[in-house]
């Protein structure tokens, strides 16, 4: 990664966080929880740019402009809202599960080959 890419990424992140800080307080609180949740369970693509997070801010800005409370936008189950956003995305948990399955298959193949 080039230094210029790092600088641009930081500028993009600062702009992103400025948008978050401009939201009403209830939206900021929920956004930070969504962000934490997505960083823990989230999709692999989350680290490949700001698409999903920017989309959430777009949705929140629209909801705030319409005078809606944040839970009117996300629903009461914020984790379910996140899960719905990433339901078709590959997560780190998926990668880990695939890796574990592959290791078990390799080990079982070795056991099977030895018994033949």
C-alpha positions in Angstrom: 0.0 0.0 0.0 1.3 3.4 -1.0 1.6 6.3 1.4 -0.8 8.3 -0.8 -3.4 5.5 -0.4 -3.1 5.6 3.4 -3.4 9.4 3.4 -6.5 9.2 1.1 -8.0 6.5 3.3 -7.6 8.6 6.4 -9.2 11.6 4.7 -12.1 9.5 3.6 -12.5 8.1 7.2 -12.4 11.6 8.7 -15.1 12.8 6.3 -17.1 9.7 7.1 -16.8 10.3 10.9 -17.7 14.0 10.4 -21.0 12.9 8.8 -21.6 10.6 11.9 -21.0 13.5 14.3 -23.4 15.7 12.3 -26.2 13.2 13.0 -28.6 13.6 16.0 -27.3 12.0 19.2 -29.5 8.9 19.1 -28.4 8.2 15.6 -24.7 8.6 16.6 -25.2 6.1 19.5 -26.8 3.5 17.3 -24.3 4.0 14.5 -21.4 3.4 16.8 -23.0 0.2 18.0 -23.7 -0.9 14.4 -20.1 -0.2 13.6 -18.8 -2.2 16.5 -21.1 -5.1 15.7 -20.1 -5.1 12.0 -16.4 -4.9 12.8 -16.8 -8.0 15.1 -19.0 -10.2 12.9 -18.9 -8.3 9.8 -18.4 -9.0 6.2 -15.0 -9.3 4.6 -15.9 -6.4 2.2 -16.2 -4.0 5.2 -12.5 -3.5 5.1 -12.5 -2.9 1.3 -13.9 0.6 1.4 -16.7 2.5 3.0 -19.6 1.3 1.0 -21.7 -0.4 3.7 -20.9 2.1 6.4 -21.6 5.1 4.1 -24.8 3.5 3.0 -25.9 3.3 6.7 -25.0 7.0 7.2 -27.1 7.9 4.0 -30.0 6.0 5.5 -29.6 7.7 8.9 -29.3 11.1 7.3 -32.5 10.5 5.4 -34.3 9.3 8.5 -33.1 12.2 10.6 -34.2 14.7 7.8 -37.6 13.1 7.9 -37.8 13.6 11.7 -37.8 9.9 12.5 -36.2 8.4 15.5 -33.3 6.1 14.8 -35.2 3.0 16.0 -37.9 3.8 13.5 -35.2 3.4 10.8 -33.5 0.3 12.1 -36.2 -1.4 14.2 -35.8 -2.3 17.8 -33.4 -5.2 17.1 -30.4 -3.4 15.9 -28.3 -6.6 15.6 -31.0 -8.1 13.3 -30.9 -5.0 11.2 -27.1 -5.5 10.8 -27.5 -9.2 10.1 -30.0 -8.4 7.4 -27.6 -5.9 5.8 -24.9 -8.5 5.6 -26.9 -11.6 5.0 -25.5 -12.2 1.5 -22.0 -11.2 2.4 -19.1 -13.5 3.3 -18.0 -12.9 6.9 -14.8 -13.7 8.7 -16.8 -16.3 10.6 -17.6 -18.0 7.3 -14.0 -18.1 6.4 -13.0 -19.5 9.7 -15.7 -22.2 9.5 -14.6 -23.1 6.0 -11.0 -23.4 7.2 -12.0 -25.6 10.1 -14.1 -27.8 7.8 -11.1 -28.2 5.4 -8.8 -29.1 8.3 -11.2 -31.8 9.5 -11.5 -33.2 6.0 -7.8 -33.3 5.6 -7.4 -35.1 9.0 -10.1 -37.6 8.2 -8.6 -38.3 4.8 -5.3 -39.1 6.5 -7.0 -41.4 8.9 -8.9 -43.1 6.1 -5.7 -43.5 4.0 -3.8 -45.1 6.9 -6.5 -47.7 7.5 -6.5 -48.9 3.9 
